[in-house]
Amino acid sequence: MTSQKQRKQTPRVGARALGVTEDWLSRRYLAETNLHMLGKNIVCDVTFRVGPTREIIQAHKFMLISRSHVFAAMFNGPFAETGEVYITDVDVNIFNLFLRFLYTDYINVNSDSVMHLLYLAKKYSTGKLEDMCLKFLETSLNANNSDDLQADEKEVFQAAFEWAKHQCENKHVAINTETLRTQLGDIVHQVRFPLLDRQFFVRTVNPSGLQTDKEQRRRVSMSIILHTEKSRQDKELI
């Protein structure tokens, strides 16, 4: 009698041990249950050591392989990784965001994370995330107020510059216009330099080395055009 009772309770006990219940699982979307499995480290089978502190983050090979052919090659086949995997080129918070996207197909991209996430998207060939990051860079400046535009553009520039500088430091290369541009590639063109005010440009952009002399001259010309157009629109509103 006792044995039969124990057998009946076993599935429920097992579910509780995993941190889930039948009721909770039956009424949730796939993204929610995936995120729960990740957040609670339920039956994880791969361990990452992330960032300079080598913090432990666990995940599921099945999920990673299903989202990235890079992970598929890493965890499947004759040369598959069997031990802990070291990810030293990003910090823990960014890698957690990256995993969150892989598990849920959703992520909140902002100016602080966009360049780091774009780097991971390219590294692990997750095209959808790459598109989301590029779209953020293209559409982040959609406010009507020019001051808001400049503030947002400054954040985009700072994020791009800090990310490129960090990549140069990790690779132990000199930080100059050429190396910074190499790290950024076409991403540098997502920064709308003409929208930046002259003071920020002189104090921050010029010393950064992100723009060539030719591009700086073009920026001055574009700024004049934008200023002229804004003045014309202001007069029409009077």
Order of alpha helices (4+ residues) and beta strands (2+ residues): alpha-alpha-alpha-beta-beta-alpha-alpha-beta-alpha-alpha-alpha-alpha-alpha-alpha
